Amino acid sequence: MENEKKEGGNSNDYRNDLVKITIKNKPYPIHRGNQKVSAIKELGGINPNHILVEIIDGRLVDLPNDGSVTIKGGEVFNSHPPIGDNS
């Protein structure tokens, strides 16, 4: 049998890098580290035109569509349509 642990680090084994985040009250696995806002929206099935919001200490923080977030695990996200959108 082949040993699952790789010598010299985890460059090829990302299973240990997976953490859970919550998007619109549903848990999702995602890789730890820097993630694009667009990737989180896609993961959670959020309309790309909506604003992704991170809930930090009970506060809603709008995230820029072209931005990114550092994922550590346990982050909570939601979304809302753009304010002032005339669509």
MIDOSE-1310 file (N, C-alpha, C; in nm, 2 decimals, decimal comma, always signed):
residues 87
mene	+0,08/-0,12/+0,00/+0,00/+0,00/+0,00/+0,09/+0,12/+0,00; +0,04/+0,22/-0,07/+0,11/+0,35/-0,08/+0,08/+0,44/+0,04; +0,18/+0,50/+0,10/+0,16/+0,59/+0,21/+0,10/+0,72/+0,16; -0,01/+0,76/+0,22/-0,08/+0,88/+0,18/-0,01/+1,01/+0,21
kkeg	+0,08/+1,01/+0,31/+0,15/+1,13/+0,35/+0,27/+1,15/+0,26; +0,28/+1,26/+0,20/+0,39/+1,29/+0,11/+0,51/+1,35/+0,18; +0,63/+1,32/+0,15/+0,75/+1,37/+0,21/+0,77/+1,51/+0,16; +0,82/+1,60/+0,24/+0,86/+1,73/+0,20/+0,74/+1,83/+0,20
gnsn	+0,63/+1,80/+0,26/+0,52/+1,90/+0,26/+0,40/+1,85/+0,20; +0,31/+1,95/+0,17/+0,18/+1,91/+0,11/+0,15/+1,97/-0,02; +0,25/+2,00/-0,10/+0,23/+2,07/-0,23/+0,14/+1,99/-0,32; +0,13/+1,86/-0,31/+0,04/+1,79/-0,40/-0,08/+1,73/-0,33
dyrn	-0,09/+1,75/-0,20/-0,20/+1,69/-0,12/-0,28/+1,81/-0,06; -0,39/+1,85/-0,12/-0,47/+1,96/-0,08/-0,58/+1,92/+0,02; -0,60/+1,80/+0,05/-0,71/+1,75/+0,13/-0,70/+1,82/+0,27; -0,58/+1,84/+0,32/-0,57/+1,90/+0,46/-0,59/+2,05/+0,45
dlvk	-0,60/+2,11/+0,34/-0,62/+2,25/+0,32/-0,77/+2,29/+0,31; -0,85/+2,19/+0,31/-1,00/+2,22/+0,30/-1,05/+2,25/+0,43; -1,13/+2,36/+0,43/-1,20/+2,41/+0,55/-1,35/+2,43/+0,51; -1,43/+2,46/+0,61/-1,57/+2,48/+0,58/-1,61/+2,63/+0,60
itik	-1,68/+2,69/+0,50/-1,74/+2,82/+0,52/-1,89/+2,81/+0,50; -1,96/+2,91/+0,54/-2,11/+2,91/+0,52/-2,15/+3,02/+0,43; -2,23/+2,98/+0,33/-2,28/+3,07/+0,23/-2,43/+3,06/+0,23; -2,50/+3,16/+0,26/-2,64/+3,16/+0,27/-2,70/+3,04/+0,35
nkpy	-2,64/+3,03/+0,47/-2,68/+2,92/+0,56/-2,65/+2,78/+0,52; -2,57/+2,76/+0,42/-2,53/+2,63/+0,38/-2,38/+2,61/+0,39; -2,33/+2,50/+0,44/-2,18/+2,48/+0,45/-2,12/+2,44/+0,32; -2,00/+2,48/+0,29/-1,93/+2,45/+0,17/-1,78/+2,42/+0,20
pihr	-1,72/+2,32/+0,14/-1,58/+2,30/+0,16/-1,50/+2,40/+0,06; -1,39/+2,45/+0,11/-1,31/+2,54/+0,02/-1,17/+2,53/+0,07; -1,08/+2,56/-0,02/-0,94/+2,56/+0,02/-0,90/+2,68/+0,11; -0,83/+2,66/+0,21/-0,78/+2,76/+0,30/-0,69/+2,86/+0,22
gnqk	-0,68/+2,99/+0,26/-0,60/+3,08/+0,19/-0,68/+3,19/+0,11; -0,61/+3,25/+0,02/-0,67/+3,37/-0,05/-0,76/+3,31/-0,16; -0,89/+3,36/-0,16/-0,99/+3,32/-0,25/-1,05/+3,44/-0,31; -1,08/+3,43/-0,44/-1,14/+3,54/-0,51/-1,29/+3,55/-0,47
vsai	-1,34/+3,67/-0,46/-1,49/+3,69/-0,43/-1,57/+3,61/-0,53; -1,53/+3,62/-0,66/-1,61/+3,56/-0,77/-1,61/+3,41/-0,75; -1,50/+3,35/-0,70/-1,50/+3,20/-0,68/-1,60/+3,16/-0,56; -1,60/+3,24/-0,46/-1,69/+3,22/-0,35/-1,84/+3,23/-0,39
kelg	-1,87/+3,33/-0,47/-2,00/+3,35/-0,53/-2,04/+3,23/-0,61; -1,95/+3,18/-0,70/-1,98/+3,06/-0,78/-2,00/+2,94/-0,70; -1,92/+2,92/-0,60/-1,94/+2,80/-0,51/-2,07/+2,80/-0,44; -2,12/+2,92/-0,40/-2,25/+2,93/-0,33/-2,37/+2,95/-0,42
ginp	-2,35/+2,95/-0,56/-2,46/+2,97/-0,65/-2,52/+3,11/-0,64; -2,44/+3,21/-0,61/-2,48/+3,35/-0,60/-2,48/+3,42/-0,73; -2,58/+3,49/-0,76/-2,58/+3,57/-0,88/-2,46/+3,66/-0,89; -2,38/+3,65/-1,00/-2,26/+3,73/-1,01/-2,28/+3,88/-1,00
nhil	-2,40/+3,93/-1,03/-2,43/+4,07/-1,02/-2,46/+4,12/-0,87; -2,48/+4,02/-0,79/-2,51/+4,06/-0,65/-2,38/+4,08/-0,57; -2,40/+4,15/-0,46/-2,28/+4,18/-0,37/-2,27/+4,07/-0,27; -2,14/+4,02/-0,26/-2,11/+3,92/-0,15/-2,08/+3,99/-0,02
veii	-2,14/+3,95/+0,08/-2,13/+4,01/+0,21/-2,06/+3,91/+0,31; -1,96/+3,95/+0,38/-1,91/+3,87/+0,49/-1,96/+3,92/+0,62; -2,00/+3,83/+0,70/-2,05/+3,86/+0,84/-1,94/+3,85/+0,93; -1,89/+3,96/+0,99/-1,77/+3,96/+1,08/-1,82/+4,03/+1,21
dgrl	-1,81/+3,95/+1,32/-1,85/+4,00/+1,45/-1,99/+4,07/+1,44; -2,09/+4,01/+1,37/-2,22/+4,06/+1,36/-2,24/+4,17/+1,27; -2,14/+4,22/+1,20/-2,14/+4,33/+1,10/-2,14/+4,27/+0,96; -2,22/+4,34/+0,87/-2,22/+4,30/+0,73/-2,11/+4,38/+0,66
vdlp	-2,02/+4,31/+0,60/-1,91/+4,38/+0,52/-1,92/+4,35/+0,38; -1,96/+4,45/+0,29/-1,97/+4,42/+0,15/-1,83/+4,40/+0,09; -1,82/+4,30/+0,01/-1,69/+4,27/-0,05/-1,69/+4,31/-0,20; -1,58/+4,37/-0,25/-1,58/+4,41/-0,39/-1,57/+4,29/-0,48
ndgs	-1,65/+4,30/-0,59/-1,65/+4,19/-0,69/-1,52/+4,15/-0,74; -1,43/+4,24/-0,75/-1,29/+4,21/-0,80/-1,19/+4,19/-0,69; -1,24/+4,17/-0,57/-1,15/+4,15/-0,45/-1,13/+4,01/-0,42; -1,07/+3,99/-0,31/-1,05/+3,85/-0,26/-1,06/+3,85/-0,10
vtik	-1,06/+3,73/-0,05/-1,08/+3,71/+0,10/-0,98/+3,60/+0,14; -0,92/+3,62/+0,26/-0,84/+3,52/+0,32/-0,93/+3,42/+0,40; -0,93/+3,30/+0,35/-1,02/+3,20/+0,42/-0,93/+3,12/+0,52; -0,98/+3,12/+0,64/-0,92/+3,04/+0,75/-1,00/+2,92/+0,79
ggev	-1,13/+2,94/+0,76/-1,23/+2,84/+0,80/-1,33/+2,90/+0,90; -1,46/+2,87/+0,88/-1,56/+2,93/+0,97/-1,62/+3,06/+0,92; -1,57/+3,11/+0,81/-1,63/+3,24/+0,76/-1,77/+3,22/+0,72; -1,85/+3,33/+0,73/-1,99/+3,33/+0,70/-2,02/+3,44/+0,60
fnsh	-2,09/+3,40/+0,49/-2,12/+3,49/+0,38/-2,26/+3,49/+0,35; -2,31/+3,60/+0,29/-2,44/+3,61/+0,24/-2,44/+3,70/+0,12; -2,55/+3,74/+0,06/-2,54/+3,83/-0,05/-2,67/+3,92/-0,06; -2,66/+4,02/-0,14/-2,78/+4,11/-0,16/-2,76/+4,17/-0,30
ppig	-2,87/+4,21/-0,36/-2,86/+4,28/-0,49/-2,79/+4,42/-0,47; -2,73/+4,47/-0,58/-2,67/+4,60/-0,56/-2,77/+4,71/-0,52; -2,73/+4,80/-0,44/-2,82/+4,90/-0,39/-2,83/+5,01/-0,50; -2,95/+5,06/-0,53/-2,96/+5,16/-0,64/-2,97/+5,10/-0,78
dns	-2,98/+4,97/-0,79/-2,98/+4,90/-0,92/-3,12/+4,93/-0,98; -3,12/+4,98/-1,10/-3,25/+5,01/-1,16/-3,30/+4,89/-1,25; -3,26/+4,77/-1,23/-3,30/+4,66/-1,32/-3,43/+4,61/-1,28
